Amino acid sequence: MPGQHRAFAAFAFLALTSLLAPDQIQNDAAYTPVASGRVPPGTRVRSRQIRKPSDVPVNTQQEANAGDIVLACSELATLAGENPFQDAADGWRKVIRINFKPTYKKLVGEAPEMLSSQELASQEFQRLPIAEKMKLRQFQETAVTKSESVDAREEAKKEVPQISERVAALLQSRINVQRGGINEKRGLQLVENLANAKAEQVESEIVKLEGHLRDTAELAMLSRMQSDDIAYLEAVFELTSRLEPRERGIITLAESQELLREQKDILANTRVELQAVLEKQSAKVEAEVEKLSKSARELRAPLQPGNKKTFTGLIAPGLHLRGKIDAHRNVNDEVHIFEHKARQRKLLKTVPMNERIQCLGYMDLVQREHEASCAVRCFLVETMQGETWQQEIKPKPMLWQQVVGNVYKQACQLKQLMQSDANVHEVLDWLGSTQAYVPCRVDR
């Protein structure tokens, strides 16, 4: 009997398998990648696995070829020697680390001087005792959440007196970056709120101007009434000329005609002058209304976060620029991009050269994306504790060309250095020379 039970169980299993196998095979096929993009006949594919052609993401960015150098837009001013807060040599160290990783690791192994000041500070921080690192991390977390700015170079030493200036500067940099990230969304929301408030003021001004246009229309109606008066006088003049002397009374025909002529001339001159004034005033008011309406539309356009997409452009042979904008908005046939700066101490109310170059880079990248289909304008916005200041960054072709030219020249030297398998001392000598060339001074 046990043998019979086992035989029956085996038979039942085989029968069940034969019933389920076709569905199981089809389900497996639904998740099997097909290189050609076609689905094998008879295969059931889940609808959520199929995308329409319009839904398939298209990569419109220019890909870097082997041996090309890729630069971050935020580092461009540093590489051009226009960033007072970072040496050009440190910027080029970062370029080597990102674009020539194996070579960079080998060079660092041969000479620690290849490390940037930030990397050296990070290593120094890691060598601190665990208790001191915990204190500094706690200090950093607290400093980030404070409403007022924190001077880490002074405050951090109160927590751990023996830390170096380099580590304190690293902490300050980390705090500023974190505070900037936290304040960016808040700052852009503040900018949008202020824009909406400004739009309300503009729209109120438009209502007043439209009232002036209505007044002008009423004056135009009065002008037409005066024209009717002239026609009436002409009719009276014609009638009077046909009257007999006894019917005209004591006023002679000549006298009545002269009076009518004078009145007619006065009304005609008044009508011409009034119509000229009305036409000029109407044209001026209509132009102002159109200008203010455009401004109101711009202010009402919502800001859209832009840091989810990376823009890439080939700015010189073998040299690619990449960057992410903070926010943008579309206004008619224009794209407005925004670079937000969360100031830690005060609003600068001016545009430093390194930030101007950064904005010019974003303008170049976004314009390449849209080609000639629309105009691209860039606004630098700085905020701090509810205060804000905004400045439009105008194109500076000569400055942009010189920045790209300087950076391209250095990039070509770096590429030759990397291809020649230079030793660490040659690379360090080259890094020292990157601070020697004169920064851009044209078309500021």
GUVO-318761 format. One line per field, with one value per residue (C-alpha): x, z, y. Coordinates in steps of 0.25 Angstrom, whole numbers. Layout:
! GUVO-318761
X <- (X ...)
Z <- (Z ...)
Y <- (Y ...)
This chain:
! GUVO-318761
X <- (0 11 17 3 2 15 12 -1 6 16 6 -3 10 13 -1 -2 12 7 -5 3 15 10 6 18 27 19 20 36 36 29 41 52 59 59 71 63 52 42 34 34 21 11 17 8 14 9 4 12 25 22 25 20 31 28 30 44 54 63 77 79 93 106 114 129 138 150 161 151 151 138 137 127 120 122 137 139 143 152 159 160 167 155 150 156 152 159 172 172 182 172 161 170 173 159 158 170 163 149 155 167 164 175 186 181 181 195 200 194 201 215 213 202 204 195 183 175 174 160 164 176 166 157 168 172 158 158 170 164 160 146 141 146 140 127 127 130 119 109 115 112 98 95 101 93 80 83 76 88 102 113 128 133 147 144 133 138 151 143 138 152 163 174 168 175 171 169 159 152 151 146 135 131 130 121 112 111 107 97 91 90 83 73 71 70 55 51 59 53 39 42 46 33 24 31 29 14 13 20 11 -1 5 7 -7 -12 -5 -10 -25 -21 -16 -28 -36 -28 -31 -46 -45 -37 -49 -59 -50 -50 -65 -65 -56 -66 -77 -69 -68 -84 -84 -76 -85 -97 -90 -88 -102 -106 -96 -103 -117 -113 -108 -121 -130 -136 -130 -144 -143 -129 -133 -123 -111 -106 -103 -88 -88 -94 -85 -73 -77 -80 -67 -59 -67 -64 -49 -48 -56 -47 -34 -39 -43 -30 -21 -30 -29 -14 -13 -22 -15 -2 -7 -14 -2 7 -3 -5 10 11 0 6 19 13 5 17 24 12 12 27 25 13 20 23 37 41 52 63 73 68 74 89 92 104 111 124 130 143 149 150 145 131 124 113 104 90 82 74 61 55 42 36 30 25 37 47 54 58 68 71 84 81 91 88 97 102 105 99 93 105 96 106 110 124 132 133 117 116 125 116 103 109 113 98 93 102 98 83 84 90 79 68 77 70 56 56 64 70 72 78 76 85 76 82 74 77 67 55 63 65 72 72 80 79 92 94 102 117 122 137 138 132 141 154 149 147 160 168 162 164 178 181 172 180 193 187 183 197 202 193 196 211 210 217 223 217 227 224 209 212 220 209 198 207 208 192 192 202 194 186 171 161 160 152 137 134)
Z <- (0 3 -10 -17 -10 -14 -29 -28 -22 -33 -43 -37 -36 -51 -55 -47 -53 -67 -64 -58 -67 -79 -70 -62 -74 -80 -66 -67 -81 -77 -68 -78 -85 -100 -107 -120 -112 -118 -110 -114 -120 -110 -98 -88 -84 -73 -77 -67 -74 -87 -90 -101 -110 -104 -90 -93 -87 -97 -93 -100 -93 -100 -95 -92 -101 -95 -91 -90 -78 -71 -62 -52 -55 -40 -41 -54 -47 -38 -50 -56 -44 -41 -27 -15 -6 -13 -20 -35 -31 -22 -33 -43 -33 -32 -48 -47 -37 -44 -59 -56 -44 -45 -48 -36 -27 -31 -30 -16 -12 -16 -10 0 -5 -17 -7 -7 6 8 6 16 26 24 27 39 44 43 51 63 75 74 86 79 66 73 79 66 59 70 68 53 55 65 56 44 51 57 51 52 45 53 52 53 54 67 73 69 76 89 87 83 86 79 65 54 46 34 41 46 32 27 38 34 19 23 31 20 10 19 23 8 5 16 13 -3 -3 7 0 -14 -7 -1 -15 -21 -10 -12 -27 -25 -16 -27 -37 -29 -29 -44 -46 -38 -46 -59 -53 -51 -65 -71 -64 -71 -84 -81 -78 -92 -99 -93 -98 -111 -111 -107 -119 -128 -122 -126 -140 -140 -135 -147 -157 -150 -152 -166 -168 -161 -170 -182 -177 -173 -187 -193 -184 -189 -182 -175 -169 -163 -154 -150 -152 -166 -175 -175 -159 -157 -167 -160 -147 -152 -158 -146 -137 -148 -148 -133 -132 -143 -137 -124 -130 -137 -124 -115 -125 -126 -111 -109 -119 -113 -98 -102 -109 -97 -87 -96 -97 -82 -80 -89 -82 -68 -73 -78 -64 -57 -65 -62 -47 -47 -54 -43 -40 -43 -36 -46 -38 -43 -57 -61 -73 -81 -92 -100 -98 -105 -112 -102 -91 -85 -75 -66 -56 -49 -48 -35 -41 -54 -60 -74 -78 -92 -101 -90 -80 -67 -58 -44 -36 -21 -11 4 11 25 30 21 7 -2 -12 -22 -31 -28 -41 -37 -36 -49 -57 -51 -56 -69 -70 -66 -77 -87 -84 -83 -96 -103 -98 -105 -116 -123 -119 -108 -100 -87 -76 -62 -49 -36 -24 -10 3 18 29 21 13 -1 -13 -28 -40 -54 -60 -74 -84 -85 -97 -96 -82 -85 -96 -88 -77 -86 -93 -80 -75 -88 -89 -75 -78 -91 -83 -72 -83 -89 -75 -72 -85 -84 -71 -63 -49 -37 -36 -50 -47 -34 -42 -52 -41 -36 -49 -50 -40 -48 -60 -60 -57 -66 -66 -78 -80 -65)
Y <- (0 10 8 10 23 28 24 31 44 44 43 54 63 61 63 76 81 78 87 99 98 106 118 117 118 130 137 135 140 153 157 152 164 163 170 173 179 170 160 145 140 134 142 149 162 171 184 192 186 193 207 216 222 236 231 225 235 241 245 258 261 260 248 250 241 233 243 255 264 267 279 284 297 301 299 307 320 313 306 320 326 334 328 336 324 313 311 307 296 290 291 284 273 270 269 259 251 250 249 241 232 221 231 240 228 224 239 240 227 233 247 251 265 262 262 275 283 278 263 265 272 260 250 258 258 243 241 249 240 235 244 256 252 250 264 271 263 267 282 281 276 287 298 294 295 309 321 330 327 320 322 308 313 319 310 297 299 301 287 281 291 284 283 290 301 292 283 295 300 287 287 301 297 285 293 304 293 287 300 304 291 293 308 306 301 312 323 319 319 333 338 332 339 352 351 348 361 369 363 368 382 382 377 388 398 392 394 409 410 403 414 425 418 418 433 435 428 438 449 443 443 458 460 453 462 474 469 468 483 487 480 487 500 497 494 507 515 509 512 526 529 526 535 548 561 563 549 550 562 572 563 565 553 557 558 544 537 543 539 525 524 528 518 507 510 510 496 490 494 489 476 474 477 468 456 457 458 446 438 440 438 425 419 422 416 404 401 403 393 383 384 383 371 364 367 361 348 346 349 339 328 317 313 299 292 289 281 268 269 270 279 275 283 282 296 293 281 269 278 276 285 279 286 286 299 302 306 311 316 317 330 331 329 330 321 328 320 323 322 322 326 325 335 332 346 357 360 364 371 370 358 353 349 334 334 342 331 320 327 329 314 310 320 314 299 303 310 299 290 299 303 315 312 322 332 328 338 336 342 341 341 342 340 341 340 346 356 355 361 358 362 358 353 359 351 354 348 353 349 335 333 337 328 316 319 319 307 299 303 297 285 282 283 273 263 263 261 249 243 244 236 247 245 251 263 267 267 275 285 287 289 300 307 307 319 327 331 345 343 349 364 367 371 370)
